[in-house]
Amino acid sequence: MATKEEIIAGLELTILQGKRTTSLFAEGEWAWKRATGWTPKETYSHLAAVAGLIPQLGQALAAAPENVDISKGMDINSMNDQAVGSMKDMSPEQVLETFETNYGKLIDYVKSRTRRSTRSAAFSPSRYRCRISWRTW
């Protein structure tokens, strides 16, 4: 299991590498569909949205009873479509700013967690049976 410090370092590296790689993009590259079917703008919108969502869901995860499937009734694909869609009119600079801001909030969230709360059964990945099918754009 990764330590809190390792998780924080990984999230900080994600911000740095996101900024580094996108700074190398040529004109129009933000809109170029990759083999996955996603543009870099859609990918970074997705990453920003997920980073912003985790601190919000984290409290519910920690408070949920151990035998509860918290994803029951959630349409993860729809949530992702809405989150990415909400950023479609943003400029690449705005998407990257949101990406950096949300990762900063996620880092703050991880920093705020106690050792006991991050090692509890509430944060065990095997506890959540969530089926996600990654669709292409």
KAURLIN-V756404 format. One record per residue. OMEGA is omega in degrees with one decimal (NA if undefined). D_CENTER is the distance of its C-alpha to the mean C-alpha in Angstrom with 2 decimals. Layout:
omega=OMEGA d_center=D_CENTER
omega=OMEGA d_center=D_CENTER
This chain:
omega=178.7 d_center=19.50
omega=176.0 d_center=17.80
omega=177.2 d_center=19.01
omega=-178.9 d_center=17.17
omega=178.3 d_center=18.37
omega=178.0 d_center=17.08
omega=179.4 d_center=13.50
omega=178.9 d_center=13.84
omega=178.1 d_center=15.58
omega=177.7 d_center=12.95
omega=177.1 d_center=10.27
omega=177.5 d_center=13.21
omega=178.0 d_center=14.12
omega=177.8 d_center=10.89
omega=-178.1 d_center=11.78
omega=-178.8 d_center=15.36
omega=175.5 d_center=15.05
omega=178.6 d_center=13.04
omega=-178.9 d_center=15.84
omega=-175.5 d_center=18.47
omega=-179.1 d_center=17.85
omega=177.7 d_center=17.50
omega=-179.5 d_center=20.62
omega=-177.6 d_center=22.52
omega=174.6 d_center=21.93
omega=177.4 d_center=25.22
omega=176.8 d_center=26.19
omega=-175.9 d_center=24.47
omega=177.4 d_center=22.03
omega=-176.1 d_center=18.97
omega=-176.9 d_center=20.49
omega=179.2 d_center=21.53
omega=176.8 d_center=20.27
omega=-179.8 d_center=19.52
omega=179.6 d_center=20.82
omega=-176.8 d_center=17.69
omega=-179.4 d_center=18.61
omega=171.9 d_center=15.71
omega=174.1 d_center=16.47
omega=179.0 d_center=14.67
omega=177.9 d_center=14.20
omega=179.8 d_center=12.53
omega=-179.9 d_center=10.29
omega=173.8 d_center=9.31
omega=178.4 d_center=9.14
omega=180.0 d_center=6.70
omega=178.8 d_center=4.37
omega=-178.4 d_center=5.67
omega=180.0 d_center=5.59
omega=179.2 d_center=2.56
omega=178.2 d_center=3.33
omega=-176.8 d_center=6.47
omega=-174.3 d_center=6.80
omega=178.8 d_center=6.84
omega=178.7 d_center=9.88
omega=-179.1 d_center=11.46
omega=-176.7 d_center=11.44
omega=179.4 d_center=12.30
omega=178.5 d_center=15.74
omega=177.7 d_center=16.44
omega=-178.2 d_center=15.55
omega=-176.8 d_center=17.89
omega=-175.5 d_center=20.53
omega=174.6 d_center=20.63
omega=-171.9 d_center=23.72
omega=-175.3 d_center=23.40
omega=-177.0 d_center=24.61
omega=174.2 d_center=22.43
omega=-174.2 d_center=19.98
omega=-179.6 d_center=17.46
omega=-178.8 d_center=16.07
omega=179.7 d_center=19.66
omega=178.9 d_center=20.19
omega=172.8 d_center=16.62
omega=-174.8 d_center=16.20
omega=-179.8 d_center=12.65
omega=178.1 d_center=13.68
omega=177.5 d_center=15.12
omega=179.6 d_center=12.19
omega=178.3 d_center=10.18
omega=179.7 d_center=13.46
omega=-178.2 d_center=13.86
omega=179.3 d_center=10.60
omega=179.5 d_center=11.26
omega=-179.1 d_center=14.91
omega=-179.2 d_center=14.78
omega=-174.3 d_center=14.15
omega=-179.7 d_center=16.75
omega=178.4 d_center=19.49
omega=172.6 d_center=17.83
omega=175.8 d_center=19.26
omega=179.2 d_center=17.38
omega=178.8 d_center=18.01
omega=178.2 d_center=16.49
omega=-179.6 d_center=13.24
omega=175.9 d_center=13.16
omega=177.6 d_center=14.23
omega=176.5 d_center=11.48
omega=-178.7 d_center=8.94
omega=179.8 d_center=11.20
omega=-177.8 d_center=11.78
omega=175.3 d_center=8.39
omega=175.0 d_center=7.93
omega=177.2 d_center=11.51
omega=178.2 d_center=11.01
omega=176.9 d_center=8.68
omega=177.7 d_center=11.52
omega=178.4 d_center=14.04
omega=179.9 d_center=12.83
omega=178.6 d_center=13.14
omega=-176.4 d_center=16.44
omega=-177.6 d_center=17.68
omega=176.6 d_center=17.47
omega=178.6 d_center=20.86
omega=-179.3 d_center=21.68
omega=-176.1 d_center=23.04
omega=-179.5 d_center=20.05
omega=179.4 d_center=17.64
omega=-176.4 d_center=20.34
omega=178.9 d_center=21.23
omega=-179.7 d_center=21.20
omega=-178.9 d_center=18.59
omega=178.1 d_center=15.94
omega=-178.5 d_center=17.56
omega=-178.3 d_center=15.49
omega=-178.5 d_center=18.81
omega=-173.6 d_center=19.19
omega=179.4 d_center=16.81
omega=-175.4 d_center=18.12
omega=179.5 d_center=15.54
omega=179.0 d_center=16.43
omega=174.1 d_center=13.98
omega=-178.0 d_center=15.74
omega=179.2 d_center=14.05
omega=178.7 d_center=16.25
omega=-177.2 d_center=17.18
omega=NA d_center=17.70
